[in-house]
């Protein structure tokens, strides 16, 4: 059985995908891939202007991330990828690259997300897009076997909980 660990850390903007993803990758001795780095310039321009992305805007980005997941799987590489993966169809597209892909959904209240976004420096995603992120979010359903993680926990505790869950469900 292939034990290659490939994980997508998902959630709305400001939920901590990058921070938790990096910590998780370090703990697993895996490569961390920042999904935002793969957005086409057009998407970054739209988001920077406060314009929510459409499904069509996200399509090429998601296909690129799916291909990166498939590449890691083929090479036997452990990978942690941050990606909002807000809708079920987005998660399904990512799963095409790796059927046993693990998802970790970072979940938190809108007020906490907004506070985090207001404190964040140098990111293209403006606070004004929070509502569109929550509108687009289709929470994972039980058949997706997604771990939902509470972002009110300290990052090290959150990562430890994720690691324990992954060890049990491997």
Phi and psi in degrees as a GROMACS rama.xvg file:
@    title "Ramachandran Plot"
@    xaxis  label "Phi"
@    yaxis  label "Psi"
@TYPE xy
-77.5366  123.56  UNK-2
-104.745  15.3903  UNK-3
-56.536  128.115  UNK-4
-94.9505  115.407  UNK-5
-127.868  121.412  UNK-6
-130.877  136.975  UNK-7
-107.289  123.009  UNK-8
-95.5836  114.607  UNK-9
-118.386  164.274  UNK-10
151.551  174.862  UNK-11
-70.5444  167.248  UNK-12
-55.3908  141.505  UNK-13
79.6246  4.69149  UNK-14
-81.729  -11.7663  UNK-15
103.923  20.1091  UNK-16
-56.6302  -43.2853  UNK-17
-69.3428  -48.2482  UNK-18
-62.6867  -50.2794  UNK-19
-67.4842  -39.0206  UNK-20
-59.2631  -45.4851  UNK-21
-63.4138  -44.9142  UNK-22
-63.3705  -41.3092  UNK-23
-65.3312  -43.7418  UNK-24
-61.2829  -43.0523  UNK-25
-60.1415  -44.7323  UNK-26
-65.0515  -30.9436  UNK-27
-96.4636  1.71417  UNK-28
53.4702  45.6729  UNK-29
-115.024  160.997  UNK-30
-76.3132  140.031  UNK-31
-102.378  131  UNK-32
-120.704  121.472  UNK-33
-82.0402  108.357  UNK-34
-57.9578  -34.5195  UNK-35
-59.5376  -27.6204  UNK-36
-65.7721  -14.8104  UNK-37
-99.9265  0.421311  UNK-38
-66.0318  134.769  UNK-39
-61.7418  153.728  UNK-40
-53.1214  -38.4492  UNK-41
-56.7438  -44.1616  UNK-42
-64.6481  -43.8938  UNK-43
-62.7556  -40.6126  UNK-44
-62.1862  -45.6608  UNK-45
-59.9089  -51.4734  UNK-46
-62.9482  -42.014  UNK-47
-59.6611  -29.6079  UNK-48
-86.7112  2.34361  UNK-49
82.0614  18.3195  UNK-50
-99.674  119.158  UNK-51
-63.5521  146.232  UNK-52
-76.4165  148.643  UNK-53
-95.887  171.386  UNK-54
-57.4407  -40.7271  UNK-55
-63.7355  -39.7558  UNK-56
-62.1876  -36.2859  UNK-57
-82.1747  -17.0583  UNK-58
-56.0801  -54.71  UNK-59
-63.3451  -39.3469  UNK-60
-59.3042  -47.8726  UNK-61
-65.8287  -39.0239  UNK-62
-62.943  -38.853  UNK-63
-64.1615  -43.4387  UNK-64
-66.5333  -38.9126  UNK-65
-61.6987  -41.0501  UNK-66
-64.9636  -35.5818  UNK-67
-67.7028  -38.1058  UNK-68
-63.9  -45.8404  UNK-69
-61.6921  -38.1697  UNK-70
-62.9501  -43.6317  UNK-71
-63.2826  -41.5929  UNK-72
-62.8631  -45.7028  UNK-73
-61.6555  -35.9628  UNK-74
-89.0373  -3.67499  UNK-75
73.4977  22.8387  UNK-76
-88.5339  133.839  UNK-77
-75.7731  137.44  UNK-78
-145.491  138.719  UNK-79
-123.057  125.2  UNK-80
-121.234  131.194  UNK-81
-93.1723  131.428  UNK-82
-161.215  132.45  UNK-83
-57.0255  -40.5755  UNK-84
43.699  48.8193  UNK-85
-66.8814  -33.3272  UNK-86
-110.714  153.198  UNK-87
-55.5489  -43.2973  UNK-88
-64.7847  -29.2749  UNK-89
-67.9087  -43.6037  UNK-90
-66.0734  -38.3895  UNK-91
-62.8343  -40.4054  UNK-92
-62.8718  -42.1788  UNK-93
-64.5721  -35.9465  UNK-94
-66.1939  -22.215  UNK-95
-60.2868  -27.573  UNK-96
-78.0578  -22.0048  UNK-97
-164.552  105.452  UNK-98
-60.8998  -31.9186  UNK-99
-97.9035  25.2491  UNK-100
-58.3356  133.02  UNK-101
-96.8059  136.313  UNK-102
-114.019  139.657  UNK-103
-121.886  116.131  UNK-104
-95.5889  113.597  UNK-105
-84.3964  114.625  UNK-106
-117.233  136.066  UNK-107
-159.051  166.517  UNK-108
-71.3866  150.355  UNK-109
-56.4353  -41.4411  UNK-110
-61.4894  -39.9516  UNK-111
-67.4596  -43.1311  UNK-112
-59.838  -45.3194  UNK-113
-61.9037  -43.8814  UNK-114
-60.1803  -42.4138  UNK-115
-63.5922  -42.3519  UNK-116
-66.4553  -37.7126  UNK-117
-65.9429  -29.9041  UNK-118
-83.947  -14.4815  UNK-119
-76.8945  138.098  UNK-120
-113.569  142.221  UNK-121
72.5449  22.5305  UNK-122
-109.775  143.344  UNK-123
-72.5641  -17.7321  UNK-124
-83.2306  113.095  UNK-125
-79.2101  156.867  UNK-126
-57.0636  -30.8891  UNK-127
-62.1536  -13.8906  UNK-128
-92.2227  0.282174  UNK-129
-56.6355  -48.5132  UNK-130
-61.3015  -38.7463  UNK-131
-67.2232  -33.6215  UNK-132
-65.014  -45.7391  UNK-133
-66.9087  -34.9311  UNK-134
-64.3043  -40.6339  UNK-135
-76.137  -23.1866  UNK-136
-62.4836  121.534  UNK-137
-107.999  100.333  UNK-138
-53.6464  140.844  UNK-139
-56.4811  144.656  UNK-140
-98.4325  160.713  UNK-141
-54.9431  -32.6362  UNK-142
-70.5045  -10.0714  UNK-143
-86.5899  -12.5346  UNK-144
46.1941  56.6172  UNK-145
-100.843  133.108  UNK-146
-80.3624  124.142  UNK-147
-98.3309  127.376  UNK-148
-118.994  136.406  UNK-149
-82.6439  115.625  UNK-150
-77.3002  0.0446724  UNK-151
-76.9554  -14.2097  UNK-152
-73.7168  151.373  UNK-153
-59.9968  144.263  UNK-154
-52.1355  -42.2421  UNK-155
-67.0199  -36.9131  UNK-156
-68.6524  -42.8585  UNK-157
-59.8772  -46.5584  UNK-158
-64.3775  -41.1807  UNK-159
-61.0025  -42.1678  UNK-160
-61.7037  -42.1606  UNK-161
-62.9777  -45.6324  UNK-162
-61.1376  -42.0699  UNK-163
-63.0006  -43.9469  UNK-164
-61.4694  -45.8159  UNK-165
-62.529  -38.755  UNK-166
-64.155  -39.2926  UNK-167
-71.6853  -36.9731  UNK-168
-100.516  17.0431  UNK-169
